[in-house]
Amino acid sequence: MELDDKLCYCFHVSKRKVINHIRVHKPRVASQVSECGGAGTGCGWCVPYLKKCFEAETNNENVENMPTAEEYEAQRAAFRITGNR
């Protein structure tokens, strides 16, 4: 997943926006990332990915194990239909 790809499809929040929000606002817990344009408060699909971004940024690491934008979109579409991750 590239920086300008959507991380939160419900509120159209990109990975870049989430990373920058974490760097600038320094949330103390992962749930505070939702203050970035409401990310994670819609369908909930992106919450595990928001947590990965939060943990990586707070530990000064790169975000790992992120799917490509195409894989991410397909997985989210399946989640919306079945409700299963």
A tleap script that builds the chain and sets N, CA, C and O, in Angstrom:
source leaprc.protein.ff14SB
mol = sequence {
  NMET GLU LEU ASP ASP LYS LEU CYS TYR CYS
  PHE HIE VAL SER LYS ARG LYS VAL ILE ASN
  HIE ILE ARG VAL HIE LYS PRO ARG VAL ALA
  SER GLN VAL SER GLU CYS GLY GLY ALA GLY
  THR GLY CYS GLY TRP CYS VAL PRO TYR LEU
  LYS LYS CYS PHE GLU ALA GLU THR ASN ASN
  GLU ASN VAL GLU ASN MET PRO THR ALA GLU
  GLU TYR GLU ALA GLN ARG ALA ALA PHE ARG
  ILE THR GLY ASN CARG
}
set mol.1.N position { 0.842 -1.175 0.000 }
set mol.1.CA position { 0.000 0.000 0.000 }
set mol.1.C position { 0.890 1.241 0.000 }
set mol.1.O position { 1.813 1.364 0.805 }
set mol.2.N position { 0.594 2.149 -0.913 }
set mol.2.CA position { 1.351 3.389 -1.026 }
set mol.2.C position { 0.757 4.456 -0.101 }
set mol.2.O position { -0.370 4.312 0.372 }
set mol.3.N position { 1.506 5.509 0.149 }
set mol.3.CA position { 1.072 6.556 1.072 }
set mol.3.C position { -0.233 7.239 0.657 }
set mol.3.O position { -1.027 7.616 1.519 }
set mol.4.N position { -0.466 7.403 -0.635 }
set mol.4.CA position { -1.663 8.110 -1.074 }
set mol.4.C position { -2.864 7.205 -1.298 }
set mol.4.O position { -3.915 7.676 -1.732 }
set mol.5.N position { -2.730 5.915 -1.010 }
set mol.5.CA position { -3.858 4.994 -1.115 }
set mol.5.C position { -4.784 5.182 0.083 }
set mol.5.O position { -4.342 5.536 1.176 }
set mol.6.N position { -6.077 4.940 -0.141 }
set mol.6.CA position { -7.051 5.087 0.939 }
set mol.6.C position { -6.852 3.988 1.968 }
set mol.6.O position { -6.721 2.811 1.633 }
set mol.7.N position { -6.834 4.394 3.212 }
set mol.7.CA position { -6.785 3.449 4.315 }
set mol.7.C position { -8.190 3.283 4.878 }
set mol.7.O position { -8.602 2.176 5.225 }
set mol.8.N position { -8.919 4.388 4.967 }
set mol.8.CA position { -10.306 4.370 5.441 }
set mol.8.C position { -11.206 4.744 4.261 }
set mol.8.O position { -11.256 5.902 3.848 }
set mol.9.N position { -11.906 3.759 3.733 }
set mol.9.CA position { -12.784 4.000 2.590 }
set mol.9.C position { -14.057 4.745 2.983 }
set mol.9.O position { -14.609 5.491 2.174 }
set mol.10.N position { -14.521 4.555 4.191 }
set mol.10.CA position { -15.760 5.230 4.618 }
set mol.10.C position { -15.600 6.747 4.604 }
set mol.10.O position { -16.510 7.466 4.192 }
set mol.11.N position { -14.443 7.234 5.055 }
set mol.11.CA position { -14.226 8.676 5.170 }
set mol.11.C position { -13.100 9.182 4.267 }
set mol.11.O position { -12.642 10.316 4.406 }
set mol.12.N position { -12.657 8.318 3.333 }
set mol.12.CA position { -11.660 8.697 2.322 }
set mol.12.C position { -10.378 9.260 2.940 }
set mol.12.O position { -9.894 10.316 2.531 }
set mol.13.N position { -9.839 8.550 3.924 }
set mol.13.CA position { -8.615 8.974 4.612 }
set mol.13.C position { -7.454 8.135 4.085 }
set mol.13.O position { -7.491 6.905 4.129 }
set mol.14.N position { -6.435 8.807 3.592 }
set mol.14.CA position { -5.277 8.105 3.030 }
set mol.14.C position { -4.306 7.658 4.125 }
set mol.14.O position { -4.342 8.140 5.258 }
set mol.15.N position { -3.449 6.731 3.748 }
set mol.15.CA position { -2.403 6.268 4.663 }
set mol.15.C position { -1.489 7.437 5.026 }
set mol.15.O position { -1.063 7.554 6.175 }
set mol.16.N position { -1.184 8.305 4.057 }
set mol.16.CA position { -0.337 9.468 4.318 }
set mol.16.C position { -0.957 10.362 5.391 }
set mol.16.O position { -0.259 10.830 6.291 }
set mol.17.N position { -2.256 10.596 5.297 }
set mol.17.CA position { -2.925 11.464 6.262 }
set mol.17.C position { -2.870 10.856 7.660 }
set mol.17.O position { -2.651 11.565 8.642 }
set mol.18.N position { -3.069 9.551 7.748 }
set mol.18.CA position { -3.008 8.866 9.048 }
set mol.18.C position { -1.604 8.968 9.635 }
set mol.18.O position { -1.438 9.312 10.805 }
set mol.19.N position { -0.595 8.667 8.820 }
set mol.19.CA position { 0.796 8.728 9.297 }
set mol.19.C position { 1.139 10.140 9.764 }
set mol.19.O position { 1.718 10.318 10.836 }
set mol.20.N position { 0.786 11.136 8.968 }
set mol.20.CA position { 1.072 12.526 9.348 }
set mol.20.C position { 0.316 12.925 10.607 }
set mol.20.O position { 0.856 13.636 11.454 }
set mol.21.N position { -0.919 12.479 10.739 }
set mol.21.CA position { -1.704 12.778 11.944 }
set mol.21.C position { -0.999 12.210 13.186 }
set mol.21.O position { -0.891 12.876 14.215 }
set mol.22.N position { -0.532 10.986 13.064 }
set mol.22.CA position { 0.160 10.352 14.197 }
set mol.22.C position { 1.438 11.114 14.539 }
set mol.22.O position { 1.739 11.341 15.711 }
set mol.23.N position { 2.182 11.504 13.518 }
set mol.23.CA position { 3.441 12.227 13.750 }
set mol.23.C position { 3.212 13.609 14.354 }
set mol.23.O position { 3.962 14.029 15.235 }
set mol.24.N position { 2.194 14.313 13.896 }
set mol.24.CA position { 1.949 15.685 14.354 }
set mol.24.C position { 1.236 15.717 15.704 }
set mol.24.O position { 1.649 16.447 16.605 }
set mol.25.N position { 0.170 14.931 15.850 }
set mol.25.CA position { -0.673 15.007 17.046 }
set mol.25.C position { -0.250 14.054 18.157 }
set mol.25.O position { -0.682 14.197 19.301 }
set mol.26.N position { 0.594 13.083 17.822 }
set mol.26.CA position { 1.130 12.134 18.799 }
set mol.26.C position { 0.049 11.565 19.737 }
set mol.26.O position { 0.104 11.779 20.948 }
set mol.27.N position { -0.926 10.845 19.174 }
set mol.27.CA position { -1.953 10.245 20.022 }
set mol.27.C position { -1.323 9.280 21.019 }
set mol.27.O position { -0.334 8.612 20.715 }
set mol.28.N position { -1.909 9.215 22.211 }
set mol.28.CA position { -1.331 8.364 23.253 }
set mol.28.C position { -1.792 6.916 23.126 }
set mol.28.O position { -1.095 6.003 23.569 }
set mol.29.N position { -2.957 6.700 22.527 }
set mol.29.CA position { -3.465 5.347 22.299 }
set mol.29.C position { -3.978 5.253 20.867 }
set mol.29.O position { -4.340 6.261 20.260 }
set mol.30.N position { -4.006 4.048 20.339 }
set mol.30.CA position { -4.392 3.837 18.941 }
set mol.30.C position { -5.792 4.352 18.634 }
set mol.30.O position { -6.037 4.827 17.525 }
set mol.31.N position { -6.702 4.272 19.575 }
set mol.31.CA position { -8.080 4.712 19.319 }
set mol.31.C position { -8.174 6.204 19.013 }
set mol.31.O position { -9.148 6.649 18.406 }
set mol.32.N position { -7.183 6.974 19.424 }
set mol.32.CA position { -7.197 8.409 19.146 }
set mol.32.C position { -6.891 8.720 17.682 }
set mol.32.O position { -7.051 9.863 17.252 }
set mol.33.N position { -6.460 7.739 16.922 }
set mol.33.CA position { -6.227 7.940 15.489 }
set mol.33.C position { -7.553 8.247 14.787 }
set mol.33.O position { -7.560 8.826 13.701 }
set mol.34.N position { -8.658 7.864 15.397 }
set mol.34.CA position { -9.974 8.154 14.809 }
set mol.34.C position { -10.226 9.656 14.690 }
set mol.34.O position { -11.118 10.077 13.953 }
set mol.35.N position { -9.456 10.461 15.403 }
set mol.35.CA position { -9.575 11.914 15.297 }
set mol.35.C position { -9.055 12.415 13.953 }
set mol.35.O position { -9.202 13.593 13.626 }
set mol.36.N position { -8.456 11.535 13.187 }
set mol.36.CA position { -7.956 11.869 11.843 }
set mol.36.C position { -9.084 11.629 10.845 }
set mol.36.O position { -9.155 10.568 10.224 }
set mol.37.N position { -9.943 12.591 10.698 }
set mol.37.CA position { -11.018 12.512 9.717 }
set mol.37.C position { -12.048 11.444 9.980 }
set mol.37.O position { -12.791 11.075 9.070 }
set mol.38.N position { -12.119 10.930 11.202 }
set mol.38.CA position { -13.089 9.894 11.535 }
set mol.38.C position { -12.644 8.493 11.154 }
set mol.38.O position { -13.433 7.550 11.230 }
set mol.39.N position { -11.394 8.345 10.747 }
set mol.39.CA position { -10.898 7.036 10.312 }
set mol.39.C position { -11.204 5.959 11.343 }
set mol.39.O position { -10.956 6.137 12.536 }
set mol.40.N position { -11.738 4.855 10.875 }
set mol.40.CA position { -12.023 3.719 11.741 }
set mol.40.C position { -13.375 3.752 12.416 }
set mol.40.O position { -13.720 2.812 13.132 }
set mol.41.N position { -14.152 4.799 12.214 }
set mol.41.CA position { -15.436 4.902 12.905 }
set mol.41.C position { -16.624 4.532 12.027 }
set mol.41.O position { -17.768 4.597 12.478 }
set mol.42.N position { -16.371 4.147 10.785 }
set mol.42.CA position { -17.446 3.750 9.881 }
set mol.42.C position { -17.703 2.261 10.013 }
set mol.42.O position { -18.261 1.807 11.012 }
set mol.43.N position { -17.298 1.504 9.009 }
set mol.43.CA position { -17.555 0.060 8.989 }
set mol.43.C position { -16.607 -0.718 9.902 }
set mol.43.O position { -16.907 -1.849 10.284 }
set mol.44.N position { -15.462 -0.118 10.254 }
set mol.44.CA position { -14.509 -0.776 11.150 }
set mol.44.C position { -13.443 -1.604 10.460 }
set mol.44.O position { -12.536 -2.118 11.115 }
set mol.45.N position { -13.541 -1.741 9.141 }
set mol.45.CA position { -12.568 -2.551 8.407 }
set mol.45.C position { -11.138 -2.096 8.636 }
set mol.45.O position { -10.250 -2.935 8.789 }
set mol.46.N position { -10.891 -0.815 8.663 }
set mol.46.CA position { -9.518 -0.302 8.694 }
set mol.46.C position { -8.902 -0.274 10.093 }
set mol.46.O position { -7.713 0.015 10.221 }
set mol.47.N position { -9.650 -0.557 11.117 }
set mol.47.CA position { -9.145 -0.448 12.489 }
set mol.47.C position { -7.854 -1.230 12.714 }
set mol.47.O position { -6.925 -0.670 13.297 }
set mol.48.N position { -7.737 -2.498 12.286 }
set mol.48.CA position { -6.467 -3.205 12.492 }
set mol.48.C position { -5.298 -2.536 11.768 }
set mol.48.O position { -4.170 -2.559 12.261 }
set mol.49.N position { -5.559 -1.946 10.612 }
set mol.49.CA position { -4.514 -1.275 9.857 }
set mol.49.C position { -4.135 0.055 10.512 }
set mol.49.O position { -2.969 0.447 10.495 }
set mol.50.N position { -5.111 0.739 11.081 }
set mol.50.CA position { -4.828 1.966 11.819 }
set mol.50.C position { -3.950 1.655 13.032 }
set mol.50.O position { -3.032 2.407 13.356 }
set mol.51.N position { -4.243 0.544 13.693 }
set mol.51.CA position { -3.439 0.126 14.836 }
set mol.51.C position { -2.007 -0.194 14.409 }
set mol.51.O position { -1.055 0.148 15.111 }
set mol.52.N position { -1.856 -0.859 13.244 }
set mol.52.CA position { -0.512 -1.157 12.737 }
set mol.52.C position { 0.259 0.128 12.481 }
set mol.52.O position { 1.435 0.235 12.829 }
set mol.53.N position { -0.397 1.089 11.879 }
set mol.53.CA position { 0.254 2.379 11.602 }
set mol.53.C position { 0.648 3.063 12.903 }
set mol.53.O position { 1.754 3.590 13.018 }
set mol.54.N position { -0.250 3.056 13.881 }
set mol.54.CA position { 0.020 3.681 15.173 }
set mol.54.C position { 1.222 3.020 15.848 }
set mol.54.O position { 2.136 3.702 16.312 }
set mol.55.N position { 1.211 1.699 15.897 }
set mol.55.CA position { 2.296 0.980 16.563 }
set mol.55.C position { 3.629 1.196 15.850 }
set mol.55.O position { 4.658 1.385 16.499 }
set mol.56.N position { 3.613 1.170 14.533 }
set mol.56.CA position { 4.851 1.370 13.779 }
set mol.56.C position { 5.402 2.775 14.001 }
set mol.56.O position { 6.603 2.942 14.214 }
set mol.57.N position { 4.549 3.772 13.955 }
set mol.57.CA position { 5.003 5.156 14.129 }
set mol.57.C position { 5.479 5.416 15.555 }
set mol.57.O position { 6.473 6.116 15.749 }
set mol.58.N position { 4.797 4.873 16.547 }
set mol.58.CA position { 5.220 5.114 17.926 }
set mol.58.C position { 6.509 4.375 18.261 }
set mol.58.O position { 7.207 4.740 19.207 }
set mol.59.N position { 6.829 3.332 17.486 }
set mol.59.CA position { 8.070 2.587 17.690 }
set mol.59.C position { 9.135 2.947 16.661 }
set mol.59.O position { 10.164 2.277 16.569 }
set mol.60.N position { 8.889 4.008 15.882 }
set mol.60.CA position { 9.819 4.456 14.837 }
set mol.60.C position { 10.198 3.325 13.880 }
set mol.60.O position { 11.372 3.142 13.557 }
set mol.61.N position { 9.200 2.574 13.433 }
set mol.61.CA position { 9.406 1.476 12.497 }
set mol.61.C position { 8.593 1.732 11.243 }
set mol.61.O position { 7.755 2.633 11.206 }
set mol.62.N position { 8.846 0.938 10.221 }
set mol.62.CA position { 8.032 0.985 9.018 }
set mol.62.C position { 6.803 0.106 9.222 }
set mol.62.O position { 6.853 -0.893 9.940 }
set mol.63.N position { 5.702 0.487 8.583 }
set mol.63.CA position { 4.497 -0.326 8.642 }
set mol.63.C position { 4.737 -1.553 7.778 }
set mol.63.O position { 5.070 -1.436 6.599 }
set mol.64.N position { 4.568 -2.730 8.369 }
set mol.64.CA position { 4.831 -3.959 7.637 }
set mol.64.C position { 3.551 -4.758 7.450 }
set mol.64.O position { 2.544 -4.525 8.118 }
set mol.65.N position { 3.619 -5.702 6.527 }
set mol.65.CA position { 2.510 -6.610 6.242 }
set mol.65.C position { 1.235 -5.900 5.801 }
set mol.65.O position { 0.130 -6.316 6.147 }
set mol.66.N position { 1.400 -4.834 5.039 }
set mol.66.CA position { 0.243 -4.144 4.487 }
set mol.66.C position { -0.017 -4.705 3.092 }
set mol.66.O position { 0.921 -4.869 2.311 }
set mol.67.N position { -1.258 -4.999 2.772 }
set mol.67.CA position { -1.558 -5.487 1.423 }
set mol.67.C position { -1.397 -4.376 0.391 }
set mol.67.O position { -1.307 -3.199 0.739 }
set mol.68.N position { -1.361 -4.762 -0.871 }
set mol.68.CA position { -1.355 -3.751 -1.923 }
set mol.68.C position { -2.717 -3.061 -1.920 }
set mol.68.O position { -3.663 -3.551 -1.304 }
set mol.69.N position { -2.813 -1.939 -2.597 }
set mol.69.CA position { -4.081 -1.212 -2.652 }
set mol.69.C position { -5.182 -2.081 -3.256 }
set mol.69.O position { -6.325 -2.041 -2.800 }
set mol.70.N position { -4.845 -2.858 -4.268 }
set mol.70.CA position { -5.831 -3.722 -4.923 }
set mol.70.C position { -6.292 -4.833 -3.986 }
set mol.70.O position { -7.486 -5.120 -3.899 }
set mol.71.N position { -5.349 -5.457 -3.289 }
set mol.71.CA position { -5.696 -6.515 -2.333 }
set mol.71.C position { -6.552 -5.949 -1.201 }
set mol.71.O position { -7.534 -6.562 -0.784 }
set mol.72.N position { -6.167 -4.782 -0.718 }
set mol.72.CA position { -6.881 -4.139 0.377 }
set mol.72.C position { -8.328 -3.848 -0.029 }
set mol.72.O position { -9.258 -4.117 0.732 }
set mol.73.N position { -8.509 -3.303 -1.223 }
set mol.73.CA position { -9.851 -2.978 -1.703 }
set mol.73.C position { -10.695 -4.244 -1.871 }
set mol.73.O position { -11.872 -4.253 -1.512 }
set mol.74.N position { -10.105 -5.306 -2.410 }
set mol.74.CA position { -10.825 -6.564 -2.595 }
set mol.74.C position { -11.199 -7.190 -1.255 }
set mol.74.O position { -12.307 -7.703 -1.096 }
set mol.75.N position { -10.279 -7.150 -0.293 }
set mol.75.CA position { -10.559 -7.704 1.034 }
set mol.75.C position { -11.663 -6.918 1.727 }
set mol.75.O position { -12.516 -7.500 2.397 }
set mol.76.N position { -11.648 -5.594 1.569 }
set mol.76.CA position { -12.687 -4.764 2.174 }
set mol.76.C position { -14.041 -5.048 1.528 }
set mol.76.O position { -15.058 -5.109 2.219 }
set mol.77.N position { -14.060 -5.220 0.216 }
set mol.77.CA position { -15.308 -5.521 -0.478 }
set mol.77.C position { -15.896 -6.832 0.036 }
set mol.77.O position { -17.103 -6.925 0.261 }
set mol.78.N position { -15.048 -7.847 0.223 }
set mol.78.CA position { -15.514 -9.123 0.760 }
set mol.78.C position { -16.008 -8.951 2.194 }
set mol.78.O position { -17.006 -9.560 2.581 }
set mol.79.N position { -15.331 -8.141 2.972 }
set mol.79.CA position { -15.742 -7.868 4.351 }
set mol.79.C position { -17.122 -7.214 4.387 }
set mol.79.O position { -17.948 -7.557 5.233 }
set mol.80.N position { -17.374 -6.278 3.478 }
set mol.80.CA position { -18.651 -5.582 3.435 }
set mol.80.C position { -19.805 -6.540 3.116 }
set mol.80.O position { -20.930 -6.341 3.574 }
set mol.81.N position { -19.515 -7.580 2.327 }
set mol.81.CA position { -20.548 -8.547 1.945 }
set mol.81.C position { -20.781 -9.563 3.055 }
set mol.81.O position { -21.923 -9.854 3.411 }
set mol.82.N position { -19.679 -10.106 3.604 }
set mol.82.CA position { -19.799 -11.206 4.566 }
set mol.82.C position { -19.725 -10.764 6.022 }
set mol.82.O position { -20.281 -11.422 6.902 }
set mol.83.N position { -19.037 -9.643 6.280 }
set mol.83.CA position { -18.835 -9.213 7.661 }
set mol.83.C position { -17.690 -9.944 8.349 }
set mol.83.O position { -17.449 -9.756 9.542 }
set mol.84.N position { -16.986 -10.778 7.590 }
set mol.84.CA position { -15.862 -11.550 8.140 }
set mol.84.C position { -14.538 -11.011 7.614 }
set mol.84.O position { -14.428 -10.651 6.442 }
set mol.85.N position { -13.553 -10.958 8.470 }
set mol.85.CA position { -12.207 -10.525 8.058 }
set mol.85.C position { -11.497 -11.656 7.390 }
set mol.85.O position { -10.351 -11.502 6.967 }
savepdb mol mol.pdb
quit
